[in-house]
Amino acid sequence: MPGGRQPASGGREKGSGCIAMRLYLPEEWPHSRKRRSVAGVPKEVRFLRKWEIALEQLDDSLAWGVRQHVTLADAGYGDAREFRDGLRARGLHYQVGVQGTHKVWPPGARPAQPPKEKGKNGRPRTRCEAQGVKPWSIEELALQVPQEDFHTVTWREGSRGEQSSRFAAVRVHSAERHVHGAAPGQEEWLLIEWPKAQKAPTKYYLSSLPGDTPLKQLVRLAKLRWRVERNYQEMEAEVGLDHFEGRSWRGFHHHATLCMMAHGFLAPRRALFSPEADTLDAAPGAPPSSAFDTAPYRPLSSLPA
């Protein structure tokens, strides 16, 4: 079956795991009766964009009793304002990657819809304005941030050693679809990463966290997404997620469920009993190796009751 997997993970620095997964179907699939019949796609399954599936997975997680945490996502989700607005509507904070082409109102701007001018007929202007400024692309704005506002922040320790880069954070309002009369977004953080060796910033994040959030906390959350990537790699390499060769909707989701359960069994043991470094943690340029080849046998203790 074509398409991609839509995982949702939950966790913190000491451990994380995949708690939901759904097969993403291309837009033409839900409208093809023949394809749906052959693959056994249930009638109630309709086409959803990836960010819409993610919001449904979050709704399910909250209904299961999963505690509210800051939602982390890459630009594939963060670029959709509807996704960010959906998180706010659910009372969830977020920190998501975005592309530099997005428009934002610069720090200090107070965009508002202009009042209707007396004595003038016709439709009133709906495009928001801010005195003396217009929306900038994130890339343009990042280049205008003073160099002294960038600070070196270390965000991870481990087998790769400390990693650090330069960051700056400013408060902005999103200006997506501004030319079509869309209202400005709520004030939020724009986190900018600009490594010292680069000629321009390399990554951007939008965060709904409060205005008094320290820069180090914003960086910590931005870089915590590596755990999601690691979960996915582990599920493919360690518990066989990528071994599925069937062609049915039910078959894939049965297989994915077993993989999530297996990974969920292993995840707390990784947190309690840190394993030796493996190829996922290897330093850049180091030859791949297996912990089983170099480490002595060490049985895991039982989990505490």
C-alpha positions in Angstrom: 0.0 0.0 0.0 1.4 3.5 -0.8 1.5 6.2 1.7 3.4 6.7 4.9 3.2 5.9 8.6 1.8 8.6 10.9 3.4 8.0 14.4 2.8 9.9 17.6 5.3 9.7 20.5 5.3 10.8 24.1 8.2 11.2 26.4 10.8 13.2 28.2 14.6 13.3 28.3 14.9 10.0 30.2 12.6 8.0 28.0 9.9 8.0 25.4 7.8 5.8 23.3 5.4 5.6 20.4 1.8 5.7 21.6 -0.1 5.9 18.3 0.4 5.1 14.6 -1.9 5.3 11.6 -1.3 4.6 7.9 -1.5 7.8 5.8 -3.4 7.3 2.6 -2.7 9.6 -0.4 -5.7 11.7 -1.4 -6.7 9.6 -4.4 -7.0 6.4 -2.3 -10.1 7.2 -0.2 -12.1 7.9 -3.4 -11.2 4.6 -5.1 -13.7 1.8 -4.2 -11.5 -0.8 -5.8 -8.4 0.1 -3.9 -10.3 0.4 -0.6 -11.9 -3.0 -1.2 -8.6 -4.8 -2.0 -6.7 -3.3 0.9 -9.7 -3.6 3.4 -9.8 0.1 4.2 -12.8 0.6 6.6 -15.6 2.7 5.2 -15.3 5.3 7.9 -11.7 6.1 7.0 -11.6 9.3 5.0 -8.7 11.4 3.5 -7.0 13.5 6.2 -3.9 15.6 5.9 -1.1 14.6 8.1 -1.6 17.4 10.6 -5.3 16.5 10.9 -4.4 12.9 11.7 -2.0 14.2 14.3 -4.7 16.2 16.0 -7.0 13.1 16.1 -4.2 11.1 17.6 -3.7 13.8 20.3 -7.4 13.8 21.0 -7.3 10.0 21.5 -4.2 10.3 23.8 -5.9 12.9 26.0 -9.0 10.8 26.1 -6.9 7.9 27.3 -5.6 10.0 30.2 -2.2 10.9 28.8 -1.0 14.1 30.6 -0.8 17.3 28.7 2.8 18.2 27.6 4.3 20.6 25.1 3.7 19.3 21.6 6.8 19.0 19.5 6.7 18.6 15.7 8.9 19.3 12.6 8.1 21.8 9.9 5.9 19.2 8.1 3.3 20.0 10.8 4.5 23.3 12.1 4.1 25.0 8.7 0.3 24.5 9.0 -1.3 27.3 10.9 -4.4 25.1 11.3 -2.3 22.6 13.2 -0.9 25.2 15.6 -4.4 26.8 16.1 -5.8 23.3 16.7 -3.2 22.8 19.5 -4.1 26.1 21.1 -7.8 25.2 20.9 -7.1 22.1 22.9 -5.2 24.0 25.5 -1.8 22.5 24.5 1.4 24.4 24.2 3.6 23.7 21.2 7.1 24.1 19.9 7.3 23.3 16.2 9.7 23.7 13.3 8.8 26.1 10.5 10.3 27.1 7.2 11.9 30.5 6.9 9.5 31.6 4.1 6.6 32.2 6.6 5.5 35.7 7.2 5.5 37.2 10.7 5.0 40.6 12.3 8.3 41.8 13.8 8.8 42.3 17.5 6.9 45.3 18.9 4.3 45.4 16.1 0.7 45.6 17.1 -1.3 44.5 14.0 -5.0 45.3 14.0 -7.8 45.7 11.5 -8.0 49.4 10.4 -11.2 51.3 11.4 -13.7 52.1 8.7 -13.2 55.6 7.4 -16.1 57.9 7.8 -17.7 59.2 4.6 -16.3 56.4 2.4 -18.6 53.9 0.8 -17.7 50.4 -0.3 -16.3 47.4 1.5 -14.1 48.2 4.5 -10.5 47.1 4.5 -10.0 43.8 6.2 -6.2 43.4 5.9 -4.6 44.0 9.3 -2.0 46.8 9.6 0.6 47.9 12.1 1.9 51.4 12.2 5.1 51.8 10.3 5.8 48.1 9.7 4.8 45.3 7.4 5.1 41.5 7.8 8.6 40.1 7.1 9.6 36.6 6.2 11.2 34.7 9.1 14.4 34.5 7.1 14.5 38.3 6.6 13.7 39.0 10.2 16.3 36.5 11.5 19.0 38.4 9.6 18.0 41.7 11.3 18.3 40.3 14.9 21.5 41.9 16.4 24.4 39.5 16.8 24.7 40.3 20.5 21.2 38.7 20.9 22.5 35.3 19.9 23.8 33.2 22.7 25.6 29.8 22.8 23.4 27.1 24.4 24.3 23.5 25.2 21.4 21.2 24.9 22.5 17.6 25.2 25.0 15.4 27.0 25.6 11.8 26.2 27.8 9.5 24.2 28.1 12.1 21.5 29.3 14.6 24.1 27.9 18.1 24.6 26.3 19.8 21.6 25.9 23.5 21.3 24.9 26.2 18.9 23.9 29.8 18.8 20.3 30.8 19.4 18.2 33.9 19.7 14.5 34.2 20.5 12.1 37.1 19.8 8.3 37.6 20.3 6.3 37.8 17.0 2.8 37.4 15.6 2.3 35.1 12.6 1.1 36.8 9.5 0.1 33.9 7.3 -2.5 34.7 4.7 -2.2 38.4 5.7 -2.9 39.5 2.2 -6.2 37.7 2.2 -7.4 39.4 5.4 -6.5 36.6 7.9 -6.1 37.9 11.5 -2.7 37.9 13.0 -1.8 34.9 15.3 -1.3 35.3 19.0 2.0 36.5 20.2 4.5 33.7 20.4 8.2 32.9 20.4 10.3 32.7 17.2 13.5 30.7 18.1 16.3 31.1 15.6 19.4 28.8 15.4 22.4 30.3 13.7 25.6 28.1 14.0 28.7 30.1 14.2 30.2 28.5 11.1 27.2 29.3 8.9 26.6 32.4 6.9 22.9 32.5 7.8 20.4 30.9 10.3 19.7 27.3 9.6 16.5 26.4 11.7 13.5 28.2 12.9 10.8 27.3 15.5 7.6 28.8 16.7 6.6 28.3 20.3 3.4 29.2 22.2 5.2 29.0 25.6 4.8 32.1 27.9 6.8 35.2 27.4 9.0 34.6 30.4 10.3 31.2 29.2 14.1 31.1 29.3 16.1 30.7 26.1 17.6 27.5 27.4 14.2 25.9 27.9 13.2 26.8 24.3 16.4 25.2 23.0 15.9 22.1 25.2 12.5 21.5 23.8 13.5 22.2 20.2 16.2 19.6 20.4 14.1 17.0 22.3 12.6 15.9 19.0 15.7 13.7 18.4 13.9 11.2 20.7 11.0 10.9 18.3 13.5 10.1 15.5 15.3 7.6 17.7 12.0 5.9 18.6 11.2 5.4 14.9 14.7 4.0 14.2 14.5 1.6 17.1 11.1 0.4 16.0 12.4 -0.4 12.6 15.8 -1.8 13.5 15.0 -3.5 16.8 11.4 -4.7 16.8 10.7 -5.1 13.1 8.4 -2.3 12.1 9.8 -2.2 8.6 9.4 -6.0 8.2 5.7 -5.8 7.2 5.2 -7.0 3.7 1.4 -7.2 3.6 -1.1 -5.1 1.7 -4.0 -4.8 4.0 -5.1 -2.0 6.3 -5.8 -4.3 9.2 -2.6 -6.3 8.7 -0.4 -3.2 8.9 -2.1 -1.8 12.0 -1.9 -5.2 13.8 1.8 -5.3 13.0 2.3 -1.7 14.1 0.5 -2.3 17.3 2.7 -5.3 18.2 5.8 -3.2 17.4 4.6 -0.4 19.6 3.9 -2.8 22.5 7.3 -4.4 22.1 9.0 -0.9 22.1 6.9 0.2 25.0 8.1 -2.8 27.0 11.7 -1.9 26.2 11.5 1.9 26.6 11.3 2.0 30.4 14.1 -0.5 30.7 16.3 1.8 28.6 15.4 4.6 31.0 16.2 2.6 34.1 19.2 0.7 32.9 21.1 2.7 30.3 22.6 0.4 27.6 26.0 0.7 26.2 26.4 3.0 23.2 25.1 1.7 19.9 25.1 2.8 16.3 22.3 5.3 17.0 24.5 7.1 19.5 27.8 6.7 17.7 29.9 9.8 17.3 29.9 11.2 13.8 32.4 9.3 11.6 32.8 6.5 14.1 32.5 2.9 12.6 29.3 1.1 13.2 29.4 -1.4 16.0 27.0 -3.6 18.0 26.7 -3.4 21.7 26.4 -7.2 21.7 29.8 -7.5 20.1 31.6 -5.4 22.7 29.7 -5.6 26.0 29.4 -8.5 28.4 26.1 -10.2 29.0 24.1 -8.2 31.5 20.6 -9.4 32.4 18.0 -6.7 33.0 16.6 -6.5 36.5 12.8 -6.6 37.0 11.0 -3.4 37.0 10.0 -2.0 40.4 6.5 -2.9 41.5 
